Amino acid sequence: MTNQKTITTSEKLINTKLMDGNITANVKEAAKILQSKGLVAFPTETVYGLGGDALDENAAAKIYTAKGRPSDNPLIVHIADTKDVYELATEVPEKATMLMEAFWPGPLTIILPKKTIVPDGTTGGLNTVAIRMPSHPVALSLIRESGLYIAAPSANTSGRPSPTLAKHVMEDMNGRIEMILDGGAVGIGIESTIVDLTGDVPVILRPGFITKSMLEKIVGEVTIDPALIEPDPNLRPKAPGMKYTHYAPKGELTIVESDAFENSGITFTQGHEKANNSVTTEESIDNIVTKINELVDEKVNAGFQVAVITTSENANRFNCENILVAGNRAQGETIAAKLYQVLRQCDELDVDYIFSEAFNDGELGGAIMNRLLKAAGHRVIKV
């Protein structure tokens, strides 16, 4: 990859400048920063990551500080070769090997018992380590060039929508880190699926692009952590995104959802297991549209700025000045790719209230709703 842009900051982390250059030279510079215990943001196929040396306790502390992230929230260790798993984990069960062969490099994170080489600062004090091999060429090049395992949560300040563009990283991290590698828009747009493989049956701790049914085709039975269905404020998180509010815009976000589904499978909604591969009926959509329009009128008449998050199919049905199209309802991957971007657009519009359709449909409905519910603080109106 050539002729990419690199965003860098000065040594004092004050002035930011945009530079064009060869991505190889930029990756080499970024690798040196990581080797010197600095922090670099870089693209992956899911979202932009904020990277530091995974085996250095101080680098982990710097990541938590830059993000404003609680230190009990584990970091994912990014690798460039499956053999690296055996350097980081004390046990690698057969099911882990099967999943690595099926989905790596790609948007799957596995959790295994950690070796002492991995500091507690990286794992949030847990005796397990989360590991993933990204498929983005810039991410893989950076890992290989640095010669390090790179601990990398999403490159946003804690609680904000995850970054899918370098400019999103700039908004949150300018002046906090040494360098941002710009690889353009990411492809998937939501974080990796996280699977705990420390027990006999794999457990999904965070849904993502790799779905439950995809996992089960490889290893058989897979379960879902109960905390995904009923959030527990007292939970010590086993994986990123399990405990704290995430992805939230500044305005108050409310999801409007229907109970009427044609369904089969699992998705995650407010306090319930719902159907995955579900299809929202036309009647349900009509009810959602009507309710959102009522809510919009109420807030606008009270003098507030309002936005609606919807799909391309329904965009012309709302009486709101700020209509943000997340994607196509029939193609969940389009909604996943744009979800965080539209949440950040809400901030750019400086709206007070945001009303969103629920996006339960299809294989990715569970992963999309997991993020949207956290962004809304589980604020849901059912119609």
C-alpha positions as CSV (number, residue, x, y, z in Angstrom):
1,M,0.0,0.0,0.0
2,T,1.5,3.3,-1.0
3,N,0.5,7.0,-1.0
4,Q,-1.4,6.7,2.2
5,K,-1.6,9.6,4.7
6,T,0.0,9.7,8.1
7,I,-1.1,12.0,10.8
8,T,1.6,12.8,13.3
9,T,2.0,15.0,16.2
10,S,5.1,17.0,17.2
11,E,7.3,15.8,20.0
12,K,5.5,18.1,22.5
13,L,2.2,16.7,21.2
14,I,0.8,20.1,20.5
15,N,0.7,20.8,16.8
16,T,-0.7,18.2,14.5
17,K,0.1,18.1,10.8
18,L,-1.0,15.9,7.9
19,M,1.7,14.3,5.8
20,D,1.6,12.3,2.6
21,G,4.2,9.6,2.2
22,N,5.0,6.0,1.5
23,I,3.2,3.7,4.0
24,T,6.3,1.6,4.4
25,A,8.3,4.6,5.7
26,N,5.4,5.6,7.9
27,V,5.1,2.1,9.4
28,K,8.8,2.0,10.1
29,E,8.5,5.3,12.0
30,A,5.4,4.0,13.9
31,A,7.3,0.8,14.8
32,K,10.1,2.8,16.3
33,I,7.7,4.7,18.4
34,L,6.2,1.5,19.7
35,Q,9.7,0.1,20.4
36,S,10.4,3.3,22.4
37,K,7.3,2.6,24.5
38,G,5.2,5.3,22.8
39,L,1.6,4.9,21.4
40,V,0.5,4.6,17.8
41,A,-3.1,4.5,16.4
42,F,-3.5,2.3,13.4
43,P,-6.2,0.8,11.2
44,T,-7.6,-2.7,11.5
45,E,-10.4,-4.3,9.5
46,T,-12.8,-3.6,12.4
47,V,-12.0,-0.2,13.9
48,Y,-8.9,1.9,14.5
49,G,-6.7,0.6,17.4
50,L,-4.6,2.4,19.9
51,G,-1.4,0.4,20.1
52,G,1.4,0.0,22.6
53,D,3.8,-2.8,23.6
54,A,1.7,-5.5,25.0
55,L,4.4,-6.9,27.2
56,D,5.3,-3.5,28.8
57,E,3.2,-2.6,31.9
58,N,4.0,1.1,31.4
59,A,2.7,1.1,27.8
60,A,-0.5,-0.4,29.0
61,A,-0.8,2.3,31.6
62,K,-0.2,4.9,28.9
63,I,-3.1,3.4,26.8
64,Y,-5.5,3.6,29.8
65,T,-4.5,7.2,30.4
66,A,-4.8,8.3,26.8
67,K,-8.3,6.7,26.6
68,G,-9.4,7.7,30.1
69,R,-10.2,4.0,30.4
70,P,-10.7,2.0,33.6
71,S,-7.7,-0.2,34.2
72,D,-9.8,-3.3,34.9
73,N,-11.0,-3.3,31.3
74,P,-8.7,-5.8,29.5
75,L,-6.7,-5.0,26.3
76,I,-6.6,-7.2,23.3
77,V,-3.1,-8.4,22.2
78,H,-2.6,-8.2,18.4
79,I,-0.3,-10.7,16.8
80,A,0.9,-11.4,13.2
81,D,1.5,-15.2,13.4
82,T,-0.5,-18.0,14.9
83,K,2.6,-19.4,16.6
84,D,2.7,-16.3,18.8
85,V,-0.3,-17.6,20.6
86,Y,1.9,-20.3,22.2
87,E,4.2,-17.6,23.5
88,L,1.4,-15.8,25.2
89,A,-0.9,-18.6,26.5
90,T,-0.3,-21.5,28.8
91,E,-2.9,-23.7,27.1
92,V,-4.2,-23.7,23.5
93,P,-7.1,-26.2,23.3
94,E,-8.0,-27.9,20.1
95,K,-11.1,-25.7,19.6
96,A,-8.9,-22.6,19.7
97,T,-6.7,-24.1,17.0
98,M,-9.8,-24.8,14.9
99,L,-11.1,-21.3,15.2
100,M,-7.7,-19.8,14.4
101,E,-7.5,-21.9,11.3
102,A,-11.0,-20.9,10.3
103,F,-11.1,-17.2,11.0
104,W,-7.5,-15.8,11.3
105,P,-6.4,-13.4,10.2
106,G,-9.7,-11.7,10.8
107,P,-12.2,-10.2,13.3
108,L,-12.1,-12.9,16.0
109,T,-10.5,-12.5,19.5
110,I,-9.9,-15.6,21.6
111,I,-9.4,-15.7,25.3
112,L,-6.9,-18.2,26.8
113,P,-5.0,-18.6,30.1
114,K,-2.0,-16.3,30.1
115,K,1.6,-16.9,30.6
116,T,3.4,-14.7,33.1
117,I,5.2,-12.9,30.3
118,V,1.9,-11.0,29.7
119,P,1.6,-8.3,32.5
120,D,-1.5,-7.8,34.6
121,G,-1.7,-4.3,33.3
122,T,-2.5,-5.6,29.8
123,T,-5.1,-8.1,31.0
124,G,-6.8,-5.8,33.5
125,G,-5.5,-8.0,36.3
126,L,-7.1,-11.2,34.9
127,N,-5.2,-14.5,34.5
128,T,-6.4,-14.7,30.9
129,V,-5.2,-13.0,27.8
130,A,-7.3,-11.8,24.8
131,I,-5.5,-12.4,21.5
132,R,-6.3,-11.6,17.8
133,M,-4.6,-11.6,14.5
134,P,-6.0,-8.7,12.4
135,S,-6.3,-9.0,8.6
136,H,-5.6,-5.3,7.7
137,P,-2.3,-5.1,5.9
138,V,-1.2,-1.9,7.7
139,A,-1.9,-3.6,11.1
140,L,0.0,-6.7,10.1
141,S,2.9,-4.7,8.7
142,L,3.2,-2.7,11.9
143,I,3.2,-5.7,14.2
144,R,5.9,-7.4,12.1
145,E,8.0,-4.3,11.7
146,S,7.9,-3.5,15.4
147,G,8.8,-7.1,16.4
148,L,6.3,-6.6,19.3
149,Y,2.9,-8.0,20.4
150,I,0.7,-4.9,20.3
151,A,-2.0,-4.3,22.9
152,A,-4.7,-2.2,21.2
153,P,-8.2,-1.2,22.3
154,S,-10.2,1.0,20.0
155,A,-8.5,4.4,19.5
156,N,-11.2,6.6,21.0
157,T,-11.6,8.2,24.4
158,S,-13.5,5.9,26.7
159,G,-17.2,5.9,26.2
160,R,-17.1,7.6,22.8
161,P,-18.1,5.9,19.5
162,S,-15.2,3.8,18.2
163,P,-13.2,5.3,15.3
164,T,-13.7,4.0,11.8
165,L,-11.8,6.9,10.1
166,A,-8.5,8.5,11.0
167,K,-10.2,11.8,11.6
168,H,-12.2,10.2,14.4
169,V,-9.0,9.2,16.1
170,M,-7.7,12.8,15.6
171,E,-10.8,14.1,17.3
172,D,-10.2,12.1,20.4
173,M,-6.4,11.5,20.5
174,N,-4.8,14.6,19.1
175,G,-2.1,15.6,21.7
176,R,-2.4,12.4,23.6
177,I,-0.4,10.0,21.4
178,E,2.7,10.1,19.2
179,M,1.3,9.0,15.8
180,I,-1.8,8.1,13.9
181,L,-1.5,5.9,10.7
182,D,-4.3,6.7,8.3
183,G,-5.4,3.6,6.3
184,G,-8.7,5.1,5.1
185,A,-12.1,3.9,6.2
186,V,-12.2,0.4,7.9
187,G,-14.2,-2.4,6.2
188,I,-16.2,-4.0,9.0
189,G,-16.9,-1.1,11.4
190,I,-17.6,-2.9,14.7
191,E,-15.1,-4.6,17.0
192,S,-14.1,-8.2,16.8
193,T,-16.1,-11.1,18.2
194,I,-14.6,-12.2,21.5
195,V,-14.8,-15.9,22.5
196,D,-13.7,-17.3,25.9
197,L,-12.0,-20.7,25.3
198,T,-10.9,-21.3,28.9
199,G,-13.8,-23.8,29.5
200,D,-15.1,-26.9,27.8
201,V,-17.7,-24.9,25.8
202,P,-16.7,-21.7,24.0
203,V,-18.5,-18.6,25.3
204,I,-19.2,-15.4,23.3
205,L,-18.2,-12.4,25.5
206,R,-18.7,-9.8,22.7
207,P,-20.7,-10.4,19.5
208,G,-19.2,-9.2,16.2
209,F,-18.8,-10.0,12.5
210,I,-18.1,-13.7,13.3
211,T,-21.5,-14.8,14.4
212,K,-22.6,-17.6,16.8
213,S,-23.7,-19.8,13.9
214,M,-20.4,-19.4,12.1
215,L,-18.5,-20.4,15.3
216,E,-20.8,-23.4,15.8
217,K,-20.1,-24.7,12.3
218,I,-16.5,-25.0,13.3
219,V,-16.5,-26.2,17.0
220,G,-20.1,-27.3,17.8
221,E,-21.9,-25.8,20.8
222,V,-21.2,-22.2,21.7
223,T,-22.9,-20.3,24.5
224,I,-23.5,-16.6,25.2
225,D,-22.3,-14.9,28.4
226,P,-25.3,-13.9,30.4
227,A,-23.9,-10.4,30.9
228,L,-24.6,-9.7,27.2
229,I,-28.3,-10.3,27.8
230,E,-28.7,-8.8,31.3
231,P,-26.0,-6.2,32.0
232,D,-24.4,-6.5,35.5
233,P,-23.0,-3.2,36.9
234,N,-21.0,-5.2,39.5
235,L,-19.3,-7.3,36.8
236,R,-15.6,-7.5,36.6
237,P,-15.2,-7.5,32.8
238,K,-13.6,-10.6,31.2
239,A,-13.3,-8.8,27.9
240,P,-13.5,-5.2,26.5
241,G,-16.9,-3.7,26.3
242,M,-18.6,-5.9,28.9
243,K,-19.1,-3.5,31.8
244,Y,-18.9,0.2,31.0
245,T,-21.0,2.5,28.8
246,H,-19.5,2.6,25.4
247,Y,-19.9,4.2,22.0
248,A,-22.1,7.0,23.3
249,P,-22.8,10.3,21.5
250,K,-23.2,13.4,23.5
251,G,-26.9,13.7,22.9
252,E,-29.4,11.4,24.6
253,L,-29.9,8.4,22.4
254,T,-33.1,6.3,22.6
255,I,-33.8,3.1,20.6
256,V,-37.4,2.5,19.4
257,E,-38.0,-1.3,19.0
258,S,-40.8,-3.6,18.2
259,D,-41.6,-6.9,19.9
260,A,-43.1,-8.4,16.7
261,F,-40.5,-10.5,15.0
262,E,-40.5,-13.4,12.6
263,N,-37.5,-15.2,14.0
264,S,-35.0,-17.9,14.6
265,G,-31.8,-17.7,16.6
266,I,-30.4,-15.2,19.0
267,T,-29.9,-11.5,19.1
268,F,-29.3,-9.2,22.1
269,T,-31.9,-6.6,23.1
270,Q,-33.0,-4.9,26.3
271,G,-33.0,-7.6,28.9
272,H,-34.1,-10.4,26.6
273,E,-32.8,-13.0,24.3
274,K,-34.5,-12.3,20.9
275,A,-34.3,-13.9,17.5
276,N,-31.3,-13.7,15.3
277,N,-31.9,-13.9,11.5
278,S,-35.1,-12.1,12.4
279,V,-37.1,-10.0,9.9
280,T,-38.9,-6.9,11.1
281,T,-42.4,-6.9,9.8
282,E,-43.9,-4.0,7.8
283,E,-46.4,-3.4,10.6
284,S,-43.6,-3.2,13.1
285,I,-41.7,-0.7,11.0
286,D,-44.8,1.4,10.6
287,N,-45.2,1.4,14.4
288,I,-41.6,2.4,15.0
289,V,-41.7,5.2,12.4
290,T,-44.9,6.6,14.0
291,K,-43.5,6.5,17.5
292,I,-40.2,8.2,16.4
293,N,-42.1,10.9,14.6
294,E,-44.1,11.5,17.8
295,L,-41.0,11.8,19.9
296,V,-39.3,14.1,17.4
297,D,-42.3,16.4,17.3
298,E,-42.3,16.5,21.1
299,K,-38.7,17.5,21.4
300,V,-38.6,19.9,18.5
301,N,-41.7,21.7,19.8
302,A,-39.8,22.0,23.1
303,G,-37.0,23.8,21.4
304,F,-34.4,21.0,21.2
305,Q,-32.2,19.8,18.3
306,V,-33.1,16.3,17.2
307,A,-31.6,13.6,14.9
308,V,-33.0,10.3,13.7
309,I,-30.9,7.3,12.8
310,T,-32.6,5.1,10.3
311,T,-32.1,2.9,7.2
312,S,-32.1,3.8,3.5
313,E,-35.5,2.1,3.2
314,N,-37.1,4.4,5.7
315,A,-35.2,7.7,5.4
316,N,-38.0,9.6,3.7
317,R,-40.6,8.6,6.4
318,F,-39.4,10.9,9.2
319,N,-40.4,14.5,9.9
320,C,-37.0,15.5,11.2
321,E,-34.4,17.9,9.9
322,N,-31.4,15.7,10.7
323,I,-31.8,12.2,9.1
324,L,-28.8,10.0,9.4
325,V,-28.8,6.8,7.3
326,A,-26.9,4.0,8.9
327,G,-27.2,1.6,6.0
328,N,-29.6,-0.9,4.3
329,R,-31.8,-2.9,6.6
330,A,-31.5,-5.9,4.3
331,Q,-27.7,-5.7,4.5
332,G,-26.5,-5.7,8.1
333,E,-22.9,-5.3,7.1
334,T,-23.7,-1.8,5.7
335,I,-25.2,-0.7,9.1
336,A,-22.2,-2.2,11.0
337,A,-19.8,-0.3,8.8
338,K,-21.5,3.1,9.3
339,L,-22.9,2.9,12.9
340,Y,-20.1,4.6,14.7
341,Q,-19.8,7.2,12.0
342,V,-23.4,8.3,12.3
343,L,-23.1,8.4,16.1
344,R,-20.2,10.8,15.6
345,Q,-22.3,12.8,13.1
346,C,-24.8,13.4,15.9
347,D,-22.1,15.2,17.8
348,E,-21.1,17.2,14.8
349,L,-24.7,18.3,14.5
350,D,-24.8,19.2,18.2
351,V,-28.1,17.5,18.7
352,D,-29.8,17.2,22.1
353,Y,-31.8,14.0,21.4
354,I,-31.3,11.1,19.0
355,F,-33.9,8.5,18.2
356,S,-32.9,5.3,16.4
357,E,-34.7,2.4,14.8
358,A,-33.6,-1.0,16.2
359,F,-31.5,-3.0,13.8
360,N,-32.3,-6.5,15.0
361,D,-32.5,-8.1,11.5
362,G,-30.2,-10.7,10.1
363,E,-27.0,-12.5,11.3
364,L,-25.3,-9.2,12.4
365,G,-28.4,-7.9,14.3
366,G,-27.1,-9.1,17.6
367,A,-23.7,-7.4,17.2
368,I,-25.1,-4.2,16.0
369,M,-27.7,-4.0,18.7
370,N,-25.1,-4.8,21.4
371,R,-23.2,-1.6,20.4
372,L,-26.4,0.5,19.9
373,L,-27.8,-0.5,23.3
374,K,-24.5,0.4,25.0
375,A,-24.5,3.7,23.2
376,A,-28.1,4.4,24.4
377,G,-27.3,3.2,28.0
378,H,-30.0,0.5,27.3
379,R,-32.6,3.3,26.9
380,V,-35.3,1.5,24.8
381,I,-38.9,2.3,24.0
382,K,-41.0,-0.7,22.8
383,V,-44.0,-0.3,20.5
